[in-house]
Amino acid sequence: MDVALSNSIVSTATALASRENSDALNIRVLKKALDIQASSAATLLQALPQPPLATSGSLGTQVNTFA
C-alpha cells in the first residue's frame, strides 16, 4: 500500500471527524440561540397590555357563524 495513499486516507478521516464535531457544536449553538430568542419573544408578548374586551355595541360583541 502506498504511504501517500495511507496519509491521504488518514487526513480525510481526520478532516471528516473534525467537521462532524464542528457541525455538532454549530447546531448546539444554534439551538441555544433559538431558545434564547423564543424566551425573549415570550417575555415581550407577556409585557404587552391586554386590551379591554368590547361589552356593548355590535363591533366585537357578536360572532358571525355564517361566514
C-alpha positions as CSV (number, residue, x, y, z in Angstrom):
1,M,0.0,0.0,0.0
2,D,1.3,3.4,-0.9
3,V,2.3,5.7,2.0
4,A,0.9,8.8,0.3
5,L,-2.5,7.0,-0.1
6,S,-2.4,6.0,3.6
7,N,-1.7,9.6,4.6
8,S,-4.4,10.8,2.4
9,I,-6.9,8.4,3.9
10,V,-5.9,9.4,7.4
11,S,-6.1,13.1,6.5
12,T,-9.5,12.7,5.0
13,A,-10.8,10.7,8.0
14,T,-9.4,13.3,10.4
15,A,-11.0,16.2,8.4
16,L,-14.4,14.4,8.4
17,A,-14.3,13.8,12.1
18,S,-13.3,17.4,12.8
19,R,-16.2,18.6,10.5
20,E,-18.7,16.4,12.3
21,N,-17.6,17.9,15.7
22,S,-17.8,21.4,14.3
23,D,-21.3,20.7,12.8
24,A,-22.5,19.3,16.2
25,L,-21.1,22.4,18.0
26,N,-22.7,24.8,15.5
27,I,-26.1,23.0,15.9
28,R,-25.9,23.2,19.7
29,V,-25.1,27.0,19.5
30,L,-28.0,27.5,17.0
31,K,-30.4,25.6,19.3
32,K,-29.3,27.7,22.3
33,A,-29.7,30.9,20.3
34,L,-33.2,29.9,19.2
35,D,-34.1,29.1,22.8
36,I,-32.9,32.5,24.0
37,Q,-34.8,34.2,21.2
38,A,-38.0,32.3,22.0
39,S,-37.7,33.2,25.6
40,S,-37.2,36.9,24.8
41,A,-40.2,36.9,22.4
42,A,-42.4,35.3,25.1
43,T,-41.3,37.9,27.6
44,L,-42.1,40.7,25.2
45,L,-45.5,39.3,24.5
46,Q,-46.3,38.9,28.2
47,A,-45.3,42.5,28.7
48,L,-47.9,43.8,26.3
49,P,-51.0,45.3,28.0
50,Q,-54.2,43.3,27.5
51,P,-56.8,45.4,25.6
52,P,-60.3,45.5,27.2
53,L,-62.9,43.4,25.6
54,A,-65.9,45.1,23.9
55,T,-69.0,44.9,26.1
56,S,-71.5,47.0,24.1
57,G,-72.4,47.7,20.5
58,S,-72.2,45.5,17.5
59,L,-68.4,45.7,16.9
60,G,-66.6,42.9,18.7
61,T,-69.5,41.5,20.7
62,Q,-71.1,39.3,18.1
63,V,-69.7,36.3,16.2
64,N,-70.8,35.7,12.6
65,T,-71.2,32.0,12.4
66,F,-72.3,32.0,8.7
67,A,-69.0,33.4,7.4
